[in-house]
């Protein structure tokens, strides 16, 4: 009879470890949300929005979301994790930049709601992307 602890760790042939799947899934969800956010920024009047509607900020979201969607279509765990960690780090920097008045805070016309979203999503993306790197158990 085999040891139960080793049976639980045997991977199903062809199945990626759970954190790699989570990282790919997160990018598959997040990339279209980024694109929609960028488009919404052009449509929603600034007075009706809690977040920035600056054109540069909207274009940034559309471009980043398009890149993320293209990477998500590859199905690569490495690409998904790299995007998640990279974009998450950018989000965390934007939160700091917004609070400290560093670039691109003025160009993006960041608002307090942007800072909250950047911290929450940035931390989530970095954490899931980091755990989902190929070669990391989990």
C-alpha positions, -999 to 999 in steps of 0.1 A, spaced: 0 0 0 14 34 -9 19 63 15 -12 86 13 9 117 13 26 107 -19 -6 97 -36 -21 132 -30 9 148 -47 9 128 -79 -1 151 -108 -26 140 -133 -9 135 -167 -12 167 -187 -27 187 -158 -8 218 -147 -2 225 -110 -31 244 -94 -13 278 -91 -4 277 -128 -40 271 -137 -51 299 -113 -26 323 -129 -38 315 -164 -75 318 -153 -68 351 -136 -53 365 -167 -82 352 -189 -106 371 -166 -84 402 -160 -73 410 -195 -109 416 -209 -117 436 -177 -87 458 -184 -99 464 -220 -135 471 -208 -121 495 -182 -102 514 -208 -133 517 -231 -155 526 -202 -132 554 -193 -139 570 -226 -176 565 -223 -184 574 -187 -184 611 -179 -157 621 -154 -183 635 -130 -201 601 -129 -169 580 -122 -151 573 -90 -119 565 -110 -98 584 -135 -111 588 -171 -79 604 -184 -73 594 -220 -37 582 -214 -50 560 -186 -77 546 -207 -53 538 -236 -29 522 -211 -56 499 -199 -67 489 -235 -31 482 -246 -22 463 -214 -55 443 -216 -48 435 -253 -13 423 -245 -27 402 -216 -54 387 -238 -29 378 -264 -7 361 -238 -38 343 -223 -46 329 -257 -12 312 -258 -22 291 -228 13 295 -214 16 294 -176 49 312 -178 34 340 -199 4 343 -176 25 344 -145 50 369 -160 21 393 -171 4 389 -137 36 397 -117 46 425 -141 12 442 -142 6 437 -105 39 454 -98 29 483 -121 -4 485 -102 14 486 -68 37 513 -81 8 533 -94 -8 533 -59 25 546 -45 29 571 -73 -6 584 -68 -1 589 -31 34 604 -35 27 625 -66 52 606 -87 48 599 -125 24 590 -140 -1 601 -113 -7 635 -129 -8 622 -165 -33 595 -154 -52 619 -132 -54 592 -105 -81 594 -79 -84 578 -44 -105 549 -58 -77 542 -83 -53 538 -54 -75 513 -36 -80 492 -68 -43 493 -76 -33 480 -42 -59 452 -41 -55 441 -77 -17 446 -76 -13 424 -46 -36 397 -60 -18 397 -94 17 395 -79 7 368 -54 -11 345 -79 15 352 -107 44 345 -83 29 312 -71 20 302 -107 55 304 -121 64 271 -138 87 250 -116 71 262 -84 52 234 -67 16 240 -59 
